[in-house]
Amino acid sequence: MREVLQRISQLKIVPVVSIEDAQSAPALADALVAGGLPIAEITFRTAAAEKSIRAISSRKDLLVGAGTVLNVETAKRAADAGARFIVSPGFNPKVVGWCVSNKLAITPGTATPTDIEMALEHGLEVVKFFPAEPMGGVRTLKMIAAPYGMMRFVPTGGIDAGKLEEYLKFEKVLACGGSWMVGKELLAGGQWARVTELSREAVQIAERVRPTT
């Protein structure tokens, strides 16, 4: 678990992918790797999620996880397909408990101090902050995070290239989740060169950021 979270911390950006055609998964993986962003959170918002994870999870040059995991059954399916981390929009104690018991990294969604304290009770050190922008963005995150020096966050929701730097400058942000470099229209149109270009731009932003309080 810790190794996976450390890798996410190094990459600083988690592409959040809703893919409709599992046959496109290898091309997507190639595009992300070419852009210097070898990570993908494949969300269970589409029927192609499990097959897509399975199609690319064996790659040594890519860290693959599953998002929108709403129950233990889906977590099991994702893990069986090769997902190395689990992401959920909210805090489901059953899902978190199963992942912790099976030593599978999970960043459950949190939006309040109560959510964060539930995560602490389960021994977590990293949670998702969702939906980041609608909840008030970095300003709100700083206020919520203030009492929890031991917790780090992966803000997701409404973040794009223009907002990325502001989030990454906050020292309690482990990484940011976003879909702007893997938008549905890009995937549907097979615009892999554009995915690579946007990924590379995001990586460049992340590389110039130096965390501050």
Order of alpha helices (4+ residues) and beta strands (2+ residues): alpha-beta-alpha-beta-alpha-beta-alpha-beta-alpha-beta-beta-alpha-beta-alpha-beta-alpha-beta-alpha-alpha
